[in-house]
Amino acid sequence: MEASVHDAMRSALRRVKADTQLPVVFSGDYTGKTLTLNRFIGMRTDGLRNLSVESGAGLGGRCAVTGRPLVVTDYTSSDNISREYVNNVRLEGLRGMLAVPVVVNKVVRAVLYGAVREATNFGDSVRGALLTSAKELGDELRVREEVARRAEQAEFMRADLKAEMAGTDRETLRLLHSELRAIAAQIPDPELRERLTRAGSALVAVGQQDAPAPASTTKPTLLQVPTLAPREIDVLSQVALGCTNAEIASQLALSAETVKAYLRSAATKLGTRTRMESVTRARLLGYLP
């Protein structure tokens, strides 16, 4: 079992020990075929440590298969259980023993044991404490599994959303981004132009929660992220749509030579050699959607 589940099992054993005052408590994980004894409090030997109990065998194997609590007054002489593990139990000196299944979503996942070193009939308080601990542990494991399942579902949904954004939706986003920046470039009102530019920049982050922010908002690092000028971003956003230099010049009200100049300066800053390399690098740095 995972570490957090192991901790839950250990906590359950400590509660059983405190509530029952039994000298020995232990547990094992059940896989549907084998019950492995792996957690102990009060043991004097290693006779039962990591013992693999077959389904239906001994007290715990039978408890796991039937899904019912089982008790023996004296394990070493009982005729109600199979005898495969009598020597292991005798080595530890155990006699009276109680086994209770831990059920998660109607499936036995583990077995809790309580034991003493003399023949005995366990009282109702001891049986009740062990049953309560097993039920509480089963409920806790069920909740943990449900949380893990929902977290996994959320991760799959997040991956699906990102995959969708990589397709048609992402292309639509890029078109909107480029259009907003093109419109902003032709508006004389500086305040309105700035609002449109900010709106275009906000689109970059949609569907890219894990992507780095543009250089202007990141903290300095050992490898300094290049800072692109607004006009360089405007030009690259049009290149990302497959526009030619002439089309970009028309969209942004620039000359073709000026477009080339912005492309050259952006490529120098980004360390790229072609138009599409510049677009790819700008996307990786969070300048383009």
Stockholm file with secondary structure:
# STOCKHOLM 1.0

chainA/1-289         MEASVHDAMRSALRRVKADTQLPVVFSGDYTGKTLTLNRFIGMRTDGLRNLSVESGAGLGGRCAVTGRPLVVTDYTSSDNISREYVNNVRLEGLRGMLAVPVVVNKVVRAVLYGAVREATNFGDSVRGALLTSAKELGDELRVREEVARRAEQAEFMRADLKAEMAGTDRETLRLLHSELRAIAAQIPDPELRERLTRAGSALVAVGQQDAPAPASTTKPTLLQVPTLAPREIDVLSQVALGCTNAEIASQLALSAETVKAYLRSAATKLGTRTRMESVTRARLLGYLP
#=GR chainA/1-289 SS CCHHHHHHHHHHHHHHHHHHCCSEEEEEEECSSEEEEEEEESCSSSSSTTCEEETTSHHHHHHHHHTSCEEESCGGGCSSSCSTTHHHHHHHTCCSEEEEEEEETTEEEEEEEEECSSCCCCCHHHHHHHHHHHHHHHHHHHHHHHHHHHHHHHHHHHHHHHHHHTTHHHHHHHHHHHHHHHHHHTCCCHHHHHHHHHHHHHHHTTTCTTSCCCGGGSCCCSSCCCCCCHHHHHHHHHHTTTCCHHHHHHHHTCCHHHHHHHHHHHHHHHTCSSHHHHHHHHHHTTSCC
#=GC SS_cons         CCHHHHHHHHHHHHHHHHHHCCSEEEEEEECSSEEEEEEEESCSSSSSTTCEEETTSHHHHHHHHHTSCEEESCGGGCSSSCSTTHHHHHHHTCCSEEEEEEEETTEEEEEEEEECSSCCCCCHHHHHHHHHHHHHHHHHHHHHHHHHHHHHHHHHHHHHHHHHHTTHHHHHHHHHHHHHHHHHHTCCCHHHHHHHHHHHHHHHTTTCTTSCCCGGGSCCCSSCCCCCCHHHHHHHHHHTTTCCHHHHHHHHTCCHHHHHHHHHHHHHHHTCSSHHHHHHHHHHTTSCC
//
